[in-house]
Amino acid sequence: MYARVARFEGGDPARMDEVIEANRKLIEAALASPPEGLEDALGTWVLVDRQARRGLGITLFATEDGMRRGDQALDTMSPPGPAGEAGGRRTSVELYEVVVRAERS
């Protein structure tokens, strides 16, 4: 499994819930009907630190090739509306191989 981790900083703290909801809708729609390049995405986690005004978007892929295609597709996307206007800016993107995965059932 592979992961693309995008870091975000800034944004309007007063609109954080609005940005989160807009991103939730975009991500759910993309997983239900993936845009070109994201067909291999398995899921996405979004983590936020409200006080520090920063966040992480972690998108998981089954293969390295799928991750690289997904990275190219996501690099061209900019969230519209509240997510793009108030959500801060992407500061970095990193690509990882997931070598340990443990979940409580």
N, CA, C and O atoms as CSV, one atom per row, in Angstrom:
chain,resi,resn,atom,element,x,y,z
A,1,MET,N,N,0.848,-1.167,0.000
A,1,MET,CA,C,0.000,0.000,0.000
A,1,MET,C,C,0.900,1.238,0.000
A,1,MET,O,O,2.030,1.205,0.486
A,2,TYR,N,N,0.372,2.323,-0.554
A,2,TYR,CA,C,1.128,3.571,-0.683
A,2,TYR,C,C,0.268,4.747,-0.235
A,2,TYR,O,O,-0.960,4.686,-0.288
A,3,ALA,N,N,0.919,5.807,0.204
A,3,ALA,CA,C,0.194,6.970,0.717
A,3,ALA,C,C,0.778,8.262,0.170
A,3,ALA,O,O,1.995,8.432,0.095
A,4,ARG,N,N,-0.104,9.157,-0.207
A,4,ARG,CA,C,0.265,10.528,-0.591
A,4,ARG,C,C,-0.180,11.414,0.563
A,4,ARG,O,O,-1.351,11.417,0.942
A,5,VAL,N,N,0.771,12.170,1.120
A,5,VAL,CA,C,0.490,13.028,2.271
A,5,VAL,C,C,0.676,14.476,1.850
A,5,VAL,O,O,1.780,14.891,1.498
A,6,ALA,N,N,-0.400,15.240,1.888
A,6,ALA,CA,C,-0.344,16.666,1.554
A,6,ALA,C,C,-0.528,17.469,2.830
A,6,ALA,O,O,-1.435,17.205,3.619
A,7,ARG,N,N,0.343,18.450,3.024
A,7,ARG,CA,C,0.271,19.322,4.212
A,7,ARG,C,C,-0.322,20.665,3.815
A,7,ARG,O,O,-0.034,21.201,2.745
A,8,PHE,N,N,-1.159,21.195,4.706
A,8,PHE,CA,C,-1.809,22.478,4.482
A,8,PHE,C,C,-1.594,23.372,5.697
A,8,PHE,O,O,-1.551,22.890,6.829
A,9,GLU,N,N,-1.460,24.665,5.461
A,9,GLU,CA,C,-1.300,25.634,6.550
A,9,GLU,C,C,-2.135,26.869,6.272
A,9,GLU,O,O,-2.420,27.212,5.125
A,10,GLY,N,N,-2.515,27.524,7.354
A,10,GLY,CA,C,-3.243,28.786,7.238
A,10,GLY,C,C,-4.733,28.555,7.153
A,10,GLY,O,O,-5.264,27.581,7.688
A,11,GLY,N,N,-5.380,29.446,6.487
A,11,GLY,CA,C,-6.822,29.370,6.376
A,11,GLY,C,C,-7.504,30.220,7.433
A,11,GLY,O,O,-6.866,30.715,8.362
A,12,ASP,N,N,-8.780,30.375,7.278
A,12,ASP,CA,C,-9.596,31.203,8.161
A,12,ASP,C,C,-10.163,30.342,9.284
A,12,ASP,O,O,-11.018,29.495,9.026
A,13,PRO,N,N,-9.707,30.535,10.531
A,13,PRO,CA,C,-10.184,29.687,11.627
A,13,PRO,C,C,-11.696,29.779,11.844
A,13,PRO,O,O,-12.319,28.823,12.306
A,14,ALA,N,N,-12.278,30.919,11.513
A,14,ALA,CA,C,-13.720,31.098,11.691
A,14,ALA,C,C,-14.517,30.261,10.696
A,14,ALA,O,O,-15.712,30.040,10.892
A,15,ARG,N,N,-13.868,29.795,9.632
A,15,ARG,CA,C,-14.564,29.021,8.595
A,15,ARG,C,C,-14.100,27.569,8.535
A,15,ARG,O,O,-14.373,26.872,7.557
A,16,MET,N,N,-13.406,27.111,9.566
A,16,MET,CA,C,-12.838,25.763,9.577
A,16,MET,C,C,-13.898,24.686,9.353
A,16,MET,O,O,-13.686,23.780,8.547
A,17,ASP,N,N,-15.029,24.763,10.045
A,17,ASP,CA,C,-16.064,23.742,9.879
A,17,ASP,C,C,-16.625,23.756,8.463
A,17,ASP,O,O,-16.928,22.700,7.906
A,18,GLU,N,N,-16.765,24.933,7.882
A,18,GLU,CA,C,-17.244,25.064,6.508
A,18,GLU,C,C,-16.255,24.418,5.536
A,18,GLU,O,O,-16.661,23.724,4.604
A,19,VAL,N,N,-14.974,24.644,5.751
A,19,VAL,CA,C,-13.933,24.064,4.895
A,19,VAL,C,C,-13.919,22.542,5.029
A,19,VAL,O,O,-13.806,21.823,4.037
A,20,ILE,N,N,-14.033,22.064,6.262
A,20,ILE,CA,C,-14.041,20.617,6.498
A,20,ILE,C,C,-15.222,19.971,5.781
A,20,ILE,O,O,-15.057,18.942,5.125
A,21,GLU,N,N,-16.404,20.558,5.898
A,21,GLU,CA,C,-17.588,19.995,5.252
A,21,GLU,C,C,-17.464,20.022,3.725
A,21,GLU,O,O,-17.841,19.060,3.055
A,22,ALA,N,N,-16.940,21.118,3.177
A,22,ALA,CA,C,-16.755,21.200,1.723
A,22,ALA,C,C,-15.782,20.129,1.252
A,22,ALA,O,O,-16.010,19.496,0.221
A,23,ASN,N,N,-14.696,19.919,1.996
A,23,ASN,CA,C,-13.728,18.886,1.635
A,23,ASN,C,C,-14.330,17.491,1.773
A,23,ASN,O,O,-14.075,16.618,0.943
A,24,ARG,N,N,-15.127,17.280,2.818
A,24,ARG,CA,C,-15.772,15.977,3.013
A,24,ARG,C,C,-16.622,15.632,1.789
A,24,ARG,O,O,-16.563,14.512,1.280
A,25,LYS,N,N,-17.405,16.595,1.324
A,25,LYS,CA,C,-18.268,16.356,0.162
A,25,LYS,C,C,-17.450,16.075,-1.098
A,25,LYS,O,O,-17.793,15.178,-1.869
A,26,LEU,N,N,-16.372,16.833,-1.313
A,26,LEU,CA,C,-15.518,16.612,-2.482
A,26,LEU,C,C,-14.890,15.223,-2.456
A,26,LEU,O,O,-14.860,14.526,-3.470
A,27,ILE,N,N,-14.393,14.831,-1.301
A,27,ILE,CA,C,-13.717,13.534,-1.170
A,27,ILE,C,C,-14.701,12.390,-1.351
A,27,ILE,O,O,-14.406,11.424,-2.055
A,28,GLU,N,N,-15.874,12.487,-0.721
A,28,GLU,CA,C,-16.875,11.431,-0.867
A,28,GLU,C,C,-17.318,11.280,-2.321
A,28,GLU,O,O,-17.496,10.163,-2.805
A,29,ALA,N,N,-17.494,12.400,-3.015
A,29,ALA,CA,C,-17.886,12.353,-4.427
A,29,ALA,C,C,-16.780,11.730,-5.269
A,29,ALA,O,O,-17.055,10.943,-6.174
A,30,ALA,N,N,-15.528,12.079,-4.973
A,30,ALA,CA,C,-14.401,11.540,-5.741
A,30,ALA,C,C,-14.238,10.041,-5.516
A,30,ALA,O,O,-13.859,9.320,-6.439
A,31,LEU,N,N,-14.516,9.560,-4.311
A,31,LEU,CA,C,-14.409,8.123,-4.056
A,31,LEU,C,C,-15.568,7.363,-4.699
A,31,LEU,O,O,-15.396,6.228,-5.143
A,32,ALA,N,N,-16.738,7.981,-4.748
A,32,ALA,CA,C,-17.903,7.332,-5.356
A,32,ALA,C,C,-17.780,7.277,-6.880
A,32,ALA,O,O,-18.167,6.289,-7.504
A,33,SER,N,N,-17.245,8.331,-7.467
A,33,SER,CA,C,-17.073,8.402,-8.920
A,33,SER,C,C,-15.735,9.085,-9.194
A,33,SER,O,O,-15.685,10.290,-9.443
A,34,PRO,N,N,-14.647,8.306,-9.147
A,34,PRO,CA,C,-13.303,8.893,-9.215
A,34,PRO,C,C,-13.024,9.649,-10.505
A,34,PRO,O,O,-13.319,9.158,-11.595
A,35,PRO,N,N,-12.454,10.846,-10.381
A,35,PRO,CA,C,-11.996,11.558,-11.570
A,35,PRO,C,C,-10.774,10.851,-12.160
A,35,PRO,O,O,-10.151,10.019,-11.500
A,36,GLU,N,N,-10.442,11.186,-13.392
A,36,GLU,CA,C,-9.299,10.569,-14.055
A,36,GLU,C,C,-8.046,10.714,-13.207
A,36,GLU,O,O,-7.732,11.800,-12.720
A,37,GLY,N,N,-7.344,9.617,-13.039
A,37,GLY,CA,C,-6.114,9.596,-12.250
A,37,GLY,C,C,-6.322,9.122,-10.829
A,37,GLY,O,O,-5.361,8.730,-10.166
A,38,LEU,N,N,-7.550,9.147,-10.345
A,38,LEU,CA,C,-7.815,8.730,-8.965
A,38,LEU,C,C,-8.606,7.423,-8.879
A,38,LEU,O,O,-9.172,7.102,-7.834
A,39,GLU,N,N,-8.642,6.681,-9.973
A,39,GLU,CA,C,-9.384,5.418,-9.986
A,39,GLU,C,C,-8.829,4.416,-8.975
A,39,GLU,O,O,-9.567,3.558,-8.491
A,40,ASP,N,N,-7.541,4.513,-8.652
A,40,ASP,CA,C,-6.914,3.550,-7.752
A,40,ASP,C,C,-6.883,4.007,-6.292
A,40,ASP,O,O,-6.313,3.319,-5.445
A,41,ALA,N,N,-7.485,5.152,-5.989
A,41,ALA,CA,C,-7.508,5.625,-4.601
A,41,ALA,C,C,-8.387,4.703,-3.761
A,41,ALA,O,O,-9.513,4.386,-4.144
A,42,LEU,N,N,-7.866,4.278,-2.620
A,42,LEU,CA,C,-8.597,3.385,-1.730
A,42,LEU,C,C,-9.379,4.145,-0.670
A,42,LEU,O,O,-10.418,3.680,-0.203
A,43,GLY,N,N,-8.884,5.299,-0.300
A,43,GLY,CA,C,-9.533,6.081,0.748
A,43,GLY,C,C,-8.696,7.289,1.099
A,43,GLY,O,O,-7.542,7.410,0.688
A,44,THR,N,N,-9.294,8.179,1.862
A,44,THR,CA,C,-8.620,9.414,2.257
A,44,THR,C,C,-8.908,9.710,3.712
A,44,THR,O,O,-10.036,9.550,4.177
A,45,TRP,N,N,-7.896,10.140,4.422
A,45,TRP,CA,C,-8.038,10.644,5.790
A,45,TRP,C,C,-7.628,12.104,5.774
A,45,TRP,O,O,-6.658,12.475,5.113
A,46,VAL,N,N,-8.359,12.927,6.495
A,46,VAL,CA,C,-8.004,14.335,6.650
A,46,VAL,C,C,-7.856,14.596,8.140
A,46,VAL,O,O,-8.770,14.333,8.923
A,47,LEU,N,N,-6.696,15.114,8.522
A,47,LEU,CA,C,-6.414,15.429,9.916
A,47,LEU,C,C,-6.227,16.930,10.043
A,47,LEU,O,O,-5.596,17.549,9.186
A,48,VAL,N,N,-6.768,17.528,11.107
A,48,VAL,CA,C,-6.600,18.966,11.304
A,48,VAL,C,C,-6.161,19.262,12.727
A,48,VAL,O,O,-6.542,18.577,13.676
A,49,ASP,N,N,-5.354,20.295,12.843
A,49,ASP,CA,C,-4.994,20.891,14.128
A,49,ASP,C,C,-5.576,22.298,14.079
A,49,ASP,O,O,-4.966,23.206,13.515
A,50,ARG,N,N,-6.746,22.475,14.665
A,50,ARG,CA,C,-7.458,23.745,14.566
A,50,ARG,C,C,-6.662,24.898,15.161
A,50,ARG,O,O,-6.616,25.982,14.580
A,51,GLN,N,N,-6.034,24.678,16.311
A,51,GLN,CA,C,-5.296,25.752,16.963
A,51,GLN,C,C,-4.095,26.210,16.150
A,51,GLN,O,O,-3.815,27.405,16.065
A,52,ALA,N,N,-3.394,25.268,15.559
A,52,ALA,CA,C,-2.198,25.608,14.774
A,52,ALA,C,C,-2.548,25.981,13.331
A,52,ALA,O,O,-1.680,26.411,12.572
A,53,ARG,N,N,-3.822,25.816,12.956
A,53,ARG,CA,C,-4.281,26.127,11.589
A,53,ARG,C,C,-3.471,25.369,10.544
A,53,ARG,O,O,-2.917,25.948,9.610
A,54,ARG,N,N,-3.422,24.035,10.737
A,54,ARG,CA,C,-2.726,23.193,9.773
A,54,ARG,C,C,-3.457,21.859,9.653
A,54,ARG,O,O,-4.246,21.476,10.517
A,55,GLY,N,N,-3.168,21.168,8.553
A,55,GLY,CA,C,-3.820,19.890,8.342
A,55,GLY,C,C,-3.022,18.982,7.426
A,55,GLY,O,O,-2.065,19.396,6.772
A,56,LEU,N,N,-3.452,17.723,7.404
A,56,LEU,CA,C,-2.867,16.710,6.536
A,56,LEU,C,C,-3.983,16.029,5.768
A,56,LEU,O,O,-5.042,15.730,6.321
A,57,GLY,N,N,-3.739,15.788,4.501
A,57,GLY,CA,C,-4.625,14.964,3.701
A,57,GLY,C,C,-3.847,13.735,3.296
A,57,GLY,O,O,-2.828,13.844,2.613
A,58,ILE,N,N,-4.308,12.570,3.703
A,58,ILE,CA,C,-3.616,11.314,3.414
A,58,ILE,C,C,-4.511,10.479,2.503
A,58,ILE,O,O,-5.613,10.092,2.890
A,59,THR,N,N,-4.035,10.209,1.305
A,59,THR,CA,C,-4.786,9.392,0.353
A,59,THR,C,C,-4.031,8.091,0.138
A,59,THR,O,O,-2.834,8.095,-0.148
A,60,LEU,N,N,-4.737,6.985,0.277
A,60,LEU,CA,C,-4.130,5.658,0.175
A,60,LEU,C,C,-4.385,5.038,-1.190
A,60,LEU,O,O,-5.445,5.213,-1.792
A,61,PHE,N,N,-3.373,4.303,-1.659
A,61,PHE,CA,C,-3.422,3.628,-2.959
A,61,PHE,C,C,-2.877,2.217,-2.802
A,61,PHE,O,O,-2.009,1.975,-1.963
A,62,ALA,N,N,-3.380,1.286,-3.604
A,62,ALA,CA,C,-2.926,-0.106,-3.544
A,62,ALA,C,C,-1.550,-0.289,-4.168
A,62,ALA,O,O,-0.776,-1.139,-3.728
A,63,THR,N,N,-1.239,0.510,-5.199
A,63,THR,CA,C,0.024,0.325,-5.910
A,63,THR,C,C,0.796,1.641,-6.001
A,63,THR,O,O,0.226,2.725,-5.880
A,64,GLU,N,N,2.090,1.519,-6.216
A,64,GLU,CA,C,2.923,2.707,-6.384
A,64,GLU,C,C,2.532,3.463,-7.652
A,64,GLU,O,O,2.476,4.693,-7.652
A,65,ASP,N,N,2.266,2.736,-8.720
A,65,ASP,CA,C,1.862,3.378,-9.968
A,65,ASP,C,C,0.550,4.153,-9.780
A,65,ASP,O,O,0.410,5.271,-10.274
A,66,GLY,N,N,-0.397,3.558,-9.073
A,66,GLY,CA,C,-1.653,4.234,-8.792
A,66,GLY,C,C,-1.439,5.493,-7.981
A,66,GLY,O,O,-2.089,6.510,-8.221
A,67,MET,N,N,-0.524,5.431,-7.015
A,67,MET,CA,C,-0.206,6.610,-6.203
A,67,MET,C,C,0.390,7.715,-7.067
A,67,MET,O,O,0.036,8.883,-6.906
A,68,ARG,N,N,1.273,7.366,-7.965
A,68,ARG,CA,C,1.911,8.382,-8.812
A,68,ARG,C,C,0.895,9.035,-9.759
A,68,ARG,O,O,0.935,10.244,-9.985
A,69,ARG,N,N,-0.017,8.219,-10.309
A,69,ARG,CA,C,-1.089,8.798,-11.138
A,69,ARG,C,C,-1.988,9.697,-10.293
A,69,ARG,O,O,-2.369,10.788,-10.718
A,70,GLY,N,N,-2.318,9.229,-9.103
A,70,GLY,CA,C,-3.150,10.022,-8.196
A,70,GLY,C,C,-2.475,11.309,-7.778
A,70,GLY,O,O,-3.130,12.345,-7.658
A,71,ASP,N,N,-1.173,11.255,-7.554
A,71,ASP,CA,C,-0.412,12.457,-7.190
A,71,ASP,C,C,-0.500,13.493,-8.304
A,71,ASP,O,O,-0.727,14.674,-8.045
A,72,GLN,N,N,-0.321,13.048,-9.540
A,72,GLN,CA,C,-0.412,13.975,-10.676
A,72,GLN,C,C,-1.805,14.587,-10.757
A,72,GLN,O,O,-1.941,15.791,-10.979
A,73,ALA,N,N,-2.841,13.768,-10.579
A,73,ALA,CA,C,-4.213,14.275,-10.654
A,73,ALA,C,C,-4.489,15.260,-9.524
A,73,ALA,O,O,-5.067,16.321,-9.755
A,74,LEU,N,N,-4.080,14.917,-8.306
A,74,LEU,CA,C,-4.344,15.794,-7.159
A,74,LEU,C,C,-3.550,17.092,-7.229
A,74,LEU,O,O,-4.009,18.125,-6.741
A,75,ASP,N,N,-2.369,17.050,-7.830
A,75,ASP,CA,C,-1.573,18.273,-7.970
A,75,ASP,C,C,-2.272,19.320,-8.833
A,75,ASP,O,O,-2.050,20.518,-8.661
A,76,THR,N,N,-3.107,18.874,-9.749
A,76,THR,CA,C,-3.790,19.821,-10.627
A,76,THR,C,C,-5.091,20.338,-10.034
A,76,THR,O,O,-5.683,21.280,-10.560
A,77,MET,N,N,-5.537,19.732,-8.949
A,77,MET,CA,C,-6.826,20.104,-8.359
A,77,MET,C,C,-6.655,21.176,-7.301
A,77,MET,O,O,-5.681,21.197,-6.549
A,78,SER,N,N,-7.626,22.057,-7.269
A,78,SER,CA,C,-7.702,23.066,-6.228
A,78,SER,C,C,-9.146,23.102,-5.773
A,78,SER,O,O,-10.040,23.326,-6.589
A,79,PRO,N,N,-9.400,22.885,-4.483
A,79,PRO,CA,C,-10.794,22.850,-4.045
A,79,PRO,C,C,-11.519,24.158,-4.351
A,79,PRO,O,O,-11.006,25.237,-4.054
A,80,PRO,N,N,-12.708,24.065,-4.942
A,80,PRO,CA,C,-13.477,25.274,-5.238
A,80,PRO,C,C,-14.184,25.805,-4.005
A,80,PRO,O,O,-14.249,25.130,-2.978
A,81,GLY,N,N,-14.700,26.983,-4.105
A,81,GLY,CA,C,-15.538,27.567,-3.060
A,81,GLY,C,C,-14.832,27.685,-1.729
A,81,GLY,O,O,-13.648,28.016,-1.673
A,82,PRO,N,N,-15.564,27.412,-0.646
A,82,PRO,CA,C,-15.019,27.628,0.689
A,82,PRO,C,C,-13.733,26.851,0.962
A,82,PRO,O,O,-12.845,27.344,1.659
A,83,ALA,N,N,-13.630,25.635,0.415
A,83,ALA,CA,C,-12.435,24.838,0.683
A,83,ALA,C,C,-11.186,25.511,0.132
A,83,ALA,O,O,-10.134,25.472,0.770
A,84,GLY,N,N,-11.285,26.125,-1.036
A,84,GLY,CA,C,-10.133,26.782,-1.639
A,84,GLY,C,C,-9.895,28.170,-1.105
A,84,GLY,O,O,-8.745,28.583,-0.954
A,85,GLU,N,N,-10.954,28.902,-0.814
A,85,GLU,CA,C,-10.827,30.282,-0.370
A,85,GLU,C,C,-10.352,30.393,1.068
A,85,GLU,O,O,-9.526,31.249,1.386
A,86,ALA,N,N,-10.864,29.541,1.935
A,86,ALA,CA,C,-10.606,29.697,3.365
A,86,ALA,C,C,-9.761,28.588,3.956
A,86,ALA,O,O,-9.422,28.635,5.139
A,87,GLY,N,N,-9.413,27.588,3.153
A,87,GLY,CA,C,-8.762,26.401,3.685
A,87,GLY,C,C,-7.262,26.460,3.788
A,87,GLY,O,O,-6.636,25.464,4.151
A,88,GLY,N,N,-6.667,27.577,3.487
A,88,GLY,CA,C,-5.218,27.673,3.570
A,88,GLY,C,C,-4.552,27.240,2.283
A,88,GLY,O,O,-5.191,27.136,1.236
A,89,ARG,N,N,-3.267,26.992,2.377
A,89,ARG,CA,C,-2.514,26.634,1.176
A,89,ARG,C,C,-1.777,25.323,1.400
A,89,ARG,O,O,-1.378,24.994,2.517
A,90,ARG,N,N,-1.608,24.586,0.316
A,90,ARG,CA,C,-0.838,23.344,0.380
A,90,ARG,C,C,0.628,23.724,0.456
A,90,ARG,O,O,1.119,24.480,-0.382
A,91,THR,N,N,1.327,23.211,1.450
A,91,THR,CA,C,2.729,23.568,1.656
A,91,THR,C,C,3.695,22.476,1.227
A,91,THR,O,O,4.862,22.755,0.954
A,92,SER,N,N,3.222,21.235,1.165
A,92,SER,CA,C,4.104,20.158,0.710
A,92,SER,C,C,3.291,18.923,0.374
A,92,SER,O,O,2.150,18.762,0.807
A,93,VAL,N,N,3.912,18.058,-0.411
A,93,VAL,CA,C,3.345,16.747,-0.735
A,93,VAL,C,C,4.476,15.742,-0.637
A,93,VAL,O,O,5.564,15.957,-1.171
A,94,GLU,N,N,4.207,14.642,0.051
A,94,GLU,CA,C,5.197,13.585,0.209
A,94,GLU,C,C,4.552,12.252,-0.162
A,94,GLU,O,O,3.357,12.052,0.060
A,95,LEU,N,N,5.341,11.346,-0.723
A,95,LEU,CA,C,4.855,10.035,-1.135
A,95,LEU,C,C,5.550,8.971,-0.302
A,95,LEU,O,O,6.767,9.008,-0.122
A,96,TYR,N,N,4.771,8.022,0.205
A,96,TYR,CA,C,5.310,6.997,1.098
A,96,TYR,C,C,4.821,5.608,0.705
A,96,TYR,O,O,3.758,5.449,0.105
A,97,GLU,N,N,5.612,4.620,1.054
A,97,GLU,CA,C,5.148,3.244,1.055
A,97,GLU,C,C,4.664,2.951,2.470
A,97,GLU,O,O,5.358,3.269,3.436
A,98,VAL,N,N,3.502,2.360,2.605
A,98,VAL,CA,C,2.977,1.981,3.915
A,98,VAL,C,C,3.549,0.608,4.241
A,98,VAL,O,O,3.215,-0.376,3.582
A,99,VAL,N,N,4.411,0.536,5.256
A,99,VAL,CA,C,5.082,-0.726,5.566
A,99,VAL,C,C,4.490,-1.435,6.785
A,99,VAL,O,O,4.730,-2.629,6.966
A,100,VAL,N,N,3.739,-0.747,7.609
A,100,VAL,CA,C,3.038,-1.360,8.726
A,100,VAL,C,C,1.640,-0.768,8.768
A,100,VAL,O,O,1.459,0.449,8.725
A,101,ARG,N,N,0.673,-1.640,8.853
A,101,ARG,CA,C,-0.714,-1.196,8.990
A,101,ARG,C,C,-1.351,-2.056,10.064
A,101,ARG,O,O,-1.425,-3.275,9.912
A,102,ALA,N,N,-1.803,-1.456,11.128
A,102,ALA,CA,C,-2.428,-2.176,12.213
A,102,ALA,C,C,-3.714,-1.458,12.598
A,102,ALA,O,O,-3.723,-0.244,12.801
A,103,GLU,N,N,-4.783,-2.209,12.694
A,103,GLU,CA,C,-6.067,-1.635,13.055
A,103,GLU,C,C,-6.743,-2.560,14.065
A,103,GLU,O,O,-6.631,-3.783,13.983
A,104,ARG,N,N,-7.426,-1.968,14.991
A,104,ARG,CA,C,-8.194,-2.744,15.941
A,104,ARG,C,C,-9.533,-3.083,15.294
A,104,ARG,O,O,-10.192,-2.217,14.719
A,105,SER,N,N,-9.923,-4.332,15.391
A,105,SER,CA,C,-11.205,-4.734,14.764
A,105,SER,C,C,-12.340,-4.685,15.747
A,105,SER,O,O,-13.479,-4.989,15.390
